[in-house]
Amino acid sequence: MKLKPQPRPTRRPQRPPRTVRRPARGAARSRGAQRPRKPLRRRIAAHLPSLARAGAVLGAVAATAALGALLNGPWLRVTDVTFAGQHHTAAADLERVLLEQRGRSVLAVDTASIRARIEGLPAVGEATVSATLLGRIEATVVEHEVAFVWQTASGRFLGAADGTIFAALADDEALPAGVEPLPQIQDERFVARLITVGDVIPAGVVGTALRLFEIDPAALGSAASQLSLRLDDEYGFRLVSAAPEWQVALGPYGLDPMETETEAAARLDAQVAAVRTLFATRAEADIGWVDVRNPGKVYFRAKG
């Protein structure tokens, strides 16, 4: 008996391996697999600033508000200004600088700026400025020392060693104490008519004037006890003796930028030697005018 072939059993399709999905972060887990979480209070506190930081912020805000109240409120206002140490500086000039601060907050006063403005005044060399919480601004000035008296057709002026003209004297005003022995230069140049307080005489001109004033009449071979100094456009510097009466023309100094200080000093020494030689060979009392602008070629004019 012949058996019929039986159909082969078909394989069932294999199912893909089952993947276990993990719950998304933050998603609720099943009650059995849920991990313990931080309490809500602690989670909220993690996102809030600490008490110390909050206190610092509040303190800064309070300090800013207090500072604003002090600056803009009616407290700590400048009510009084004082100054001292001035002699040649006009009180009105100091008041003009200081009184601008009246009514301002003491905390807003810029003492460095006030000091710079005061030191910009011609007679002031240094200044100190302070502001107190009582509403007072105090300024103390130290003025330049007088180095010479510069006299022109417009008036008499006091000058510092750097050439700054810082004070003017009235025609009938006596020289301040201690100024009489200092160099006194009579400037007869045309430009000298424009000199005023605050101007600066060129350093070369001032330096030469101070050196000439130091010349001892005996170094010239003269019997004079004192010499005066003049300056004009034609002859430059002149040494003048009242007794015996004569004048010596030396020429300009400090105006030629090509002449060094050493060369100027050598020229002056040669001029002094030329006058000394002349007075050694001629009676000083008989001479009225000497021109040593060129020390190698001396000219003189007898009296009468």
C-alpha positions as CSV (number, residue, x, y, z in Angstrom):
1,M,0.0,0.0,0.0
2,K,1.5,3.3,-1.1
3,L,1.5,6.2,1.3
4,K,0.9,9.7,0.1
5,P,3.6,12.2,0.9
6,Q,2.6,14.4,3.8
7,P,3.1,18.1,3.6
8,R,5.9,19.4,5.7
9,P,4.8,21.6,8.6
10,T,5.5,25.3,8.1
11,R,7.7,27.1,10.6
12,R,6.1,29.9,12.5
13,P,7.9,33.2,11.9
14,Q,10.2,34.1,14.8
15,R,9.2,37.1,16.7
16,P,11.8,39.8,17.2
17,P,13.3,39.9,20.6
18,R,11.2,41.9,23.0
19,T,12.9,45.1,24.0
20,V,12.2,46.5,27.4
21,R,11.5,50.2,27.3
22,R,13.0,52.2,30.0
23,P,10.7,54.9,31.3
24,A,11.8,58.4,30.1
25,R,13.6,60.6,32.7
26,G,11.1,62.2,34.8
27,A,8.3,59.8,33.8
28,A,6.5,58.0,36.6
29,R,7.8,54.6,37.3
30,S,5.7,51.7,38.4
31,R,5.1,51.8,42.1
32,G,7.3,48.8,42.5
33,A,10.4,50.3,40.7
34,Q,10.2,54.0,41.8
35,R,13.2,55.4,43.4
36,P,12.9,57.8,46.4
37,R,13.1,61.5,45.4
38,K,14.2,64.6,47.2
39,P,11.4,66.4,49.0
40,L,9.7,69.2,47.1
41,R,11.0,71.8,49.6
42,R,14.6,70.9,48.9
43,R,14.1,70.8,45.1
44,I,12.6,74.3,45.2
45,A,15.4,75.6,47.5
46,A,18.0,74.4,45.0
47,H,16.8,76.8,42.4
48,L,16.5,79.8,44.8
49,P,19.4,82.1,45.9
50,S,20.9,81.4,49.3
51,L,20.0,83.6,52.2
52,A,23.6,85.0,52.3
53,R,23.5,86.0,48.7
54,A,20.0,87.6,49.1
55,G,21.3,89.5,52.1
56,A,24.3,90.8,50.1
57,V,22.1,92.0,47.3
58,L,19.7,93.7,49.7
59,G,22.7,95.3,51.5
60,A,24.1,96.6,48.2
61,V,20.7,98.0,47.2
62,A,20.4,99.7,50.6
63,A,23.9,101.2,50.4
64,T,23.2,102.5,47.0
65,A,20.0,104.1,48.2
66,A,21.7,105.6,51.2
67,L,24.5,107.0,49.1
68,G,22.0,108.5,46.7
69,A,20.2,110.1,49.6
70,L,23.4,111.6,50.9
71,L,24.4,113.0,47.5
72,N,21.0,114.4,46.6
73,G,19.5,115.1,50.0
74,P,19.9,118.3,52.1
75,W,22.6,116.7,54.3
76,L,26.5,117.1,54.0
77,R,26.3,120.2,51.9
78,V,29.2,122.7,51.6
79,T,28.3,125.7,53.6
80,D,31.6,127.4,54.2
81,V,35.0,127.8,52.5
82,T,38.2,129.1,54.0
83,F,41.7,129.7,52.6
84,A,45.1,130.8,54.1
85,G,48.7,131.3,53.1
86,Q,48.2,133.9,50.3
87,H,50.0,137.2,50.2
88,H,50.4,138.1,46.5
89,T,47.4,136.1,45.4
90,A,44.2,138.1,45.2
91,A,41.5,136.8,47.6
92,A,38.9,137.3,44.9
93,D,40.7,134.7,42.7
94,L,40.6,132.1,45.5
95,E,37.0,132.8,46.3
96,R,36.0,132.5,42.7
97,V,37.4,128.9,42.7
98,L,36.1,127.8,46.1
99,L,32.7,129.5,46.2
100,E,31.6,127.4,43.2
101,Q,31.5,124.4,45.6
102,R,29.0,126.0,48.0
103,G,25.8,124.0,48.1
104,R,27.3,120.8,46.7
105,S,27.4,117.6,48.5
106,V,30.7,117.2,50.4
107,L,31.0,113.6,49.1
108,A,30.9,114.9,45.5
109,V,33.6,117.6,45.9
110,D,36.7,116.9,43.7
111,T,39.5,118.2,45.9
112,A,42.2,117.3,43.3
113,S,40.5,119.4,40.6
114,I,40.2,122.3,43.0
115,R,43.8,122.0,43.9
116,A,44.9,122.0,40.3
117,R,42.9,125.2,39.6
118,I,44.4,127.0,42.6
119,E,47.9,126.0,41.6
120,G,47.2,127.4,38.2
121,L,47.0,130.9,39.7
122,P,50.3,132.8,38.9
123,A,51.6,133.3,42.5
124,V,50.7,129.9,43.8
125,G,53.4,127.2,43.8
126,E,51.6,124.5,45.8
127,A,48.2,124.1,47.3
128,T,46.4,121.7,49.6
129,V,42.6,121.3,49.6
130,S,40.4,119.3,52.0
131,A,36.7,118.9,52.6
132,T,35.2,118.0,56.0
133,L,31.9,116.3,56.8
134,L,30.9,119.5,58.6
135,G,30.4,121.1,55.2
136,R,33.7,123.1,55.1
137,I,36.3,123.3,52.3
138,E,39.7,124.5,53.5
139,A,42.5,125.5,51.1
140,T,46.1,126.4,52.0
141,V,48.5,127.9,49.4
142,V,52.3,128.2,49.3
143,E,53.3,131.0,47.0
144,H,56.4,131.4,44.8
145,E,59.4,133.0,46.3
146,V,60.4,136.4,44.8
147,A,63.5,136.1,42.7
148,F,63.6,139.5,41.0
149,V,61.8,142.7,40.4
150,W,61.0,143.5,36.8
151,Q,60.3,147.1,36.0
152,T,58.8,148.3,32.8
153,A,57.0,151.4,31.5
154,S,53.7,149.8,32.6
155,G,54.7,149.1,36.2
156,R,56.8,146.9,38.6
157,F,56.4,143.2,38.8
158,L,57.6,140.4,41.1
159,G,58.9,137.3,39.4
160,A,59.9,133.7,40.3
161,A,63.1,132.0,39.5
162,D,61.5,130.3,36.5
163,G,60.6,133.7,35.0
164,T,56.9,133.7,35.9
165,I,55.6,137.2,36.6
166,F,53.1,136.6,39.5
167,A,52.4,139.9,41.2
168,A,52.2,143.6,40.3
169,L,53.1,146.5,42.6
170,A,51.4,149.9,42.5
171,D,53.6,152.9,41.6
172,D,53.7,154.2,45.1
173,E,53.9,150.8,46.8
174,A,57.0,149.9,48.7
175,L,58.8,146.7,48.0
176,P,57.8,143.8,50.3
177,A,60.2,143.0,53.1
178,G,63.3,141.1,52.0
179,V,62.9,142.0,48.3
180,E,65.1,145.2,48.3
181,P,68.4,143.3,48.0
182,L,67.1,141.1,45.1
183,P,67.9,141.8,41.4
184,Q,66.0,144.7,39.9
185,I,65.9,144.9,36.2
186,Q,64.6,148.0,34.3
187,D,63.3,146.7,31.0
188,E,63.1,149.5,28.4
189,R,62.2,147.3,25.4
190,F,59.1,148.1,23.5
191,V,57.7,144.6,24.0
192,A,58.1,145.0,27.8
193,R,55.1,147.4,27.8
194,L,52.9,144.4,27.3
195,I,54.2,142.4,30.2
196,T,51.6,141.6,32.8
197,V,50.9,139.1,35.6
198,G,50.9,135.5,34.4
199,D,53.5,136.1,31.7
200,V,56.8,134.3,31.7
201,I,60.1,136.0,30.9
202,P,62.3,133.7,28.7
203,A,64.6,131.6,30.9
204,G,67.7,132.7,29.0
205,V,66.9,136.4,29.6
206,V,66.2,135.8,33.3
207,G,69.2,133.7,33.8
208,T,71.5,136.3,32.3
209,A,69.9,139.1,34.3
210,L,70.6,137.1,37.6
211,R,74.2,136.5,36.6
212,L,74.9,140.1,35.7
213,F,73.4,141.3,39.0
214,E,76.0,139.1,40.7
215,I,79.0,140.9,39.1
216,D,81.1,142.6,41.6
217,P,82.2,146.2,40.5
218,A,85.7,145.3,41.6
219,A,85.8,142.6,39.0
220,L,85.4,145.3,36.4
221,G,88.2,147.4,38.0
222,S,85.6,149.9,39.1
223,A,85.4,151.8,42.4
224,A,81.6,151.8,42.2
225,S,79.8,150.4,45.2
226,Q,76.6,149.3,43.4
227,L,75.5,148.6,39.8
228,S,72.1,148.6,38.3
229,L,70.9,146.6,35.3
230,R,68.9,147.8,32.2
231,L,67.7,146.1,29.1
232,D,66.7,147.8,25.8
233,D,66.2,146.9,22.1
234,E,69.4,148.5,20.7
235,Y,72.1,147.6,23.2
236,G,70.6,144.7,25.0
237,F,71.8,144.4,28.6
238,R,73.6,147.4,30.2
239,L,75.4,147.8,33.5
240,V,74.9,151.2,34.9
241,S,77.0,152.9,37.7
242,A,75.6,156.0,39.4
243,A,78.9,157.0,41.1
244,P,81.2,157.3,39.2
245,E,78.7,157.7,36.4
246,W,79.1,155.4,33.4
247,Q,77.3,152.7,31.4
248,V,78.6,149.5,29.8
249,A,76.6,147.9,26.8
250,L,76.9,144.1,26.8
251,G,74.4,143.2,24.1
252,P,71.5,140.7,24.1
253,Y,71.7,137.4,26.0
254,G,69.3,134.5,26.0
255,L,67.7,135.3,22.6
256,D,70.1,133.4,20.3
257,P,69.0,129.7,20.2
258,M,72.4,128.8,18.6
259,E,74.4,130.1,21.5
260,T,75.0,127.6,24.2
261,E,75.1,128.4,27.9
262,T,78.9,127.7,27.9
263,E,79.4,130.1,25.0
264,A,77.3,132.8,26.7
265,A,79.3,132.5,29.9
266,A,82.6,132.7,28.0
267,R,81.4,135.8,26.2
268,L,80.5,137.5,29.4
269,D,83.8,136.6,31.0
270,A,85.6,138.2,28.0
271,Q,83.5,141.4,28.3
272,V,84.3,141.7,32.0
273,A,88.0,141.3,31.2
274,A,87.7,144.0,28.5
275,V,86.1,146.5,30.8
276,R,88.7,145.8,33.5
277,T,91.5,146.4,31.0
278,L,90.0,149.7,29.9
279,F,89.6,151.0,33.5
280,A,93.2,150.0,34.2
281,T,94.4,152.2,31.4
282,R,91.9,155.0,31.5
283,A,90.5,157.0,34.5
284,E,87.1,155.6,35.2
285,A,85.8,159.0,36.2
286,D,86.5,160.3,32.7
287,I,84.6,157.6,30.8
288,G,80.8,157.9,30.2
289,W,80.1,155.1,27.8
290,V,81.6,151.7,27.0
291,D,80.5,149.3,24.3
292,V,81.8,145.7,24.7
293,R,79.2,143.9,22.7
294,N,82.2,142.6,20.7
295,P,84.7,142.0,23.5
296,G,87.5,141.9,20.9
297,K,86.8,145.4,19.8
298,V,85.9,147.8,22.6
299,Y,84.5,151.3,22.0
300,F,84.3,153.9,24.7
301,R,83.3,157.6,24.9
302,A,84.8,160.1,27.4
303,K,82.6,162.4,29.4
304,G,82.0,165.9,28.0
